[in-house]
């Protein structure tokens, strides 16, 4: 794999991860506002854990 292809795939992976995180946070907000505050709180805790995992895997650990 060429360095250019590898860089493009890395950028696409980051974009896909950010879109996934956005969907998780939007779902947590929907659950909190429409279904019940407890589900929203649980969803936000899961979202924060996923963001921390993304930062660790994507940037800290090399």
ZIJO-V462290 format. One record per residue. N is the residue number from 0. RES is the residue in three letters. PSI is psi in radians with two decimals (999 if undefined). D_FIRST is the distance of its C-alpha to the first C-alpha in whole Angstrom. Layout:
# ZIJO-V462290
N,RES,PSI,D_FIRST
N,RES,PSI,D_FIRST
This chain:
# ZIJO-V462290
0,UNK,2.34,0
1,UNK,2.75,4
2,UNK,-0.60,7
3,UNK,-0.76,8
4,UNK,-0.72,6
5,UNK,-0.71,7
6,UNK,-0.72,10
7,UNK,-0.76,11
8,UNK,-0.62,10
9,UNK,-0.74,12
10,UNK,-0.75,15
11,UNK,-0.63,15
12,UNK,-0.70,16
13,UNK,-0.73,18
14,UNK,-0.76,20
15,UNK,-0.70,20
16,UNK,-0.71,22
17,UNK,-0.68,24
18,UNK,-0.75,25
19,UNK,-0.74,26
20,UNK,-0.67,28
21,UNK,-0.75,30
22,UNK,-0.67,31
23,UNK,-0.77,32
24,UNK,-0.70,34
25,UNK,-0.69,36
26,UNK,-0.71,37
27,UNK,-0.71,38
28,UNK,-0.70,40
29,UNK,-0.79,41
30,UNK,-0.71,42
31,UNK,-0.64,44
32,UNK,-0.58,46
33,UNK,-0.59,47
34,UNK,-1.05,47
35,UNK,2.54,48
36,UNK,-0.59,48
37,UNK,-0.76,47
38,UNK,-0.63,44
39,UNK,-0.72,43
40,UNK,-0.75,43
41,UNK,-0.75,41
42,UNK,-0.69,38
43,UNK,-0.61,38
44,UNK,-0.75,38
45,UNK,-0.72,35
46,UNK,-0.74,33
47,UNK,-0.69,34
48,UNK,-0.70,32
49,UNK,-0.65,29
50,UNK,-0.75,29
51,UNK,-0.71,29
52,UNK,-0.70,27
53,UNK,-0.78,24
54,UNK,-0.73,25
55,UNK,-0.88,25
56,UNK,-0.67,22
57,UNK,-0.47,20
58,UNK,-0.67,22
59,UNK,-0.90,24
60,UNK,2.15,22
61,UNK,999,19
